[in-house]
Amino acid sequence: MDTVFIKKLCIDTVIGVYEWEKSIQQRLELDLELQCDTRQAAASDDIRQALDYSVIATEVTELVQREPIELIETVAERVAALLLQNFKTCRVQVSVSKPGAVPTAETVGVRIVREAG
């Protein structure tokens, strides 16, 4: 199986459990991996046969920015569900990082793997 990926998709959104977080935007960094068979796209050299990175990035960004969310775990689950539902993929890995969430750490995050069906 092949993997299409997007690394460090940066999305500014309202995220967090604390009151002060609910009135500001914070940056999330997402790494997305979608497993699929890329042979047909490669053979045809046709974007209609491929996973379109631009469309994926746009849909994920719109989803994450749609409404305030408290937990990065929720972000990861919603993004995984979107990818499995809207794109030709059988397995996804979604990593969500929240830089600066812990002052003594570069970033914190969650990584999930979900499969279709």
C-alpha positions in Angstrom: 0.0 0.0 0.0 1.2 3.5 -0.8 1.1 6.6 1.4 0.2 10.1 0.5 1.2 12.6 3.2 0.9 16.2 4.2 3.4 17.3 6.9 3.0 20.3 9.2 -0.3 21.6 7.9 -0.5 24.7 10.1 -4.0 25.8 11.2 -4.9 28.7 13.4 -8.1 28.0 15.4 -9.8 28.3 18.7 -8.6 25.3 20.7 -8.4 24.6 24.4 -10.1 23.8 27.7 -9.1 26.9 29.7 -11.3 30.1 29.6 -8.5 32.2 28.3 -8.0 29.9 25.4 -11.6 30.2 24.2 -11.1 33.8 23.1 -7.9 33.4 21.1 -6.6 31.5 18.1 -3.8 29.1 18.6 -1.7 27.2 16.1 -2.1 23.5 15.5 0.3 21.5 13.3 -1.2 18.4 11.6 0.6 15.5 9.9 -1.7 13.5 7.7 -1.0 10.1 6.1 -3.5 8.5 3.8 -2.9 4.9 2.6 -4.1 4.3 -0.9 -3.1 2.7 -4.2 -1.3 5.3 -6.3 -0.6 3.1 -9.3 -3.7 4.2 -11.3 -2.9 7.9 -10.8 0.7 7.4 -11.7 -0.1 5.4 -14.8 -2.6 8.0 -16.1 -0.8 11.1 -14.8 -4.3 12.4 -14.1 -5.1 14.4 -10.9 -8.6 13.0 -11.0 -7.2 9.6 -10.2 -5.1 10.9 -7.3 -5.6 12.3 -3.9 -5.5 16.0 -4.3 -3.3 17.5 -1.6 -4.8 21.0 -2.0 -8.4 19.7 -1.6 -7.4 17.6 1.4 -5.6 20.6 3.1 -8.6 22.9 2.4 -11.2 20.5 3.7 -9.2 19.7 6.9 -8.6 23.4 7.6 -12.3 24.2 7.1 -13.2 21.4 9.5 -10.8 22.4 12.2 -11.8 26.1 12.0 -15.5 25.5 11.8 -16.1 25.7 15.6 -14.2 25.9 18.8 -12.9 22.6 20.0 -11.4 21.8 23.5 -9.3 18.8 22.9 -6.7 17.9 20.2 -7.9 14.3 20.5 -11.3 15.6 19.2 -9.5 17.3 16.3 -7.7 14.1 15.4 -10.8 12.0 15.5 -12.8 14.4 13.4 -10.1 14.8 10.8 -9.6 11.0 10.5 -13.4 10.6 10.0 -13.4 13.3 7.3 -10.4 11.7 5.5 -11.9 8.2 5.5 -15.3 9.5 4.4 -14.3 12.0 1.7 -11.2 10.5 0.1 -10.2 7.1 -1.4 -8.2 5.8 1.5 -8.5 2.7 3.6 -6.3 3.8 6.5 -5.2 7.2 7.9 -2.8 8.4 10.5 -3.4 11.8 11.9 -1.0 13.6 14.2 -2.1 16.9 15.9 0.5 19.0 17.7 -0.1 22.1 19.8 3.2 24.0 20.1 3.7 26.0 23.2 0.9 24.3 25.2 3.4 23.2 27.9 6.0 26.0 28.5 8.9 23.5 29.1 8.2 21.5 25.9 8.5 22.3 22.2 5.1 20.8 21.5 2.5 18.3 22.8 0.3 16.1 20.6 -1.7 13.0 19.8 -1.3 10.5 17.0 -4.1 8.2 15.9 -4.6 5.5 13.3 -8.0 4.7 11.9 -9.2 2.3 9.2 -12.2 2.3 7.0 -15.1 0.0 7.8 
